[in-house]
Amino acid sequence: MGHEEIGLTSPHLPISLSPHLPLPLSPLMNPEPEIRRLLDVMPASGRMLTKIVSKPEQSRVIYSQLPLPWHRERPIYINFDLWRELSKPQRDLLILSTVSWLTNIKWFKPDIYQGVVLAGVLGGIMEFVQADAIGVVVAGGLSAIAGSQIWRSNRSQEALLDADRTALQIAQRRGYTEAEAAQYLLSGMEAIAQIEGRSSLSFNELIRCQNLKAIAGFSAVGIPNNK
């Protein structure tokens, strides 16, 4: 895969989020060929679990909700009228990061919170059968608390950082170096904020960007991997 050279004025370098520097518009993009191209960029697990959906009415460039356990598909909504303003390498890394986050989500894996949810559900059934109203409430409360913790962990900074790391690993199998991939993901995140008219990045985005800057060689300060 050939990549554009990155010079001092390259659109792939981190950009200022100034509203006075609008991004140049690209030609209109036909969603179908781009969706096929993105599917080729994805790993096999991403093609199996996720689905790219064109959503021109949304104000965000790319968006995906945390999937519930019973959802078979994990949709990724893209506004292709905005998506076209990103470079191809930026689009590659952004889709890989999103897919990695979605495929890394595990509602059912052996840990304490999943155990509490299961115990709460089973306990609730038993208490319901025995007509114990207080027991049903307690068991349901335990399940709700544990379920909430699972929800938060899947949306945590560490989950997002893990998704970025996975995206960089996949990108290296697509012909990018790790530093290049980190640079494209970093500049893509900053470009999205500008396209969406945001004056600043969210806290989680700032954490991710700092980590990507370290990987790309722009900063000596990274985010420790807790694993």
Summary of the structure (lengths in Angstrom):
residues: 227
radius of gyration: 20.5
end to end distance: 31.6
largest distance: 71.8
contacts: 648
relative contact order: 0.15
helix: 56%
strand: 5%
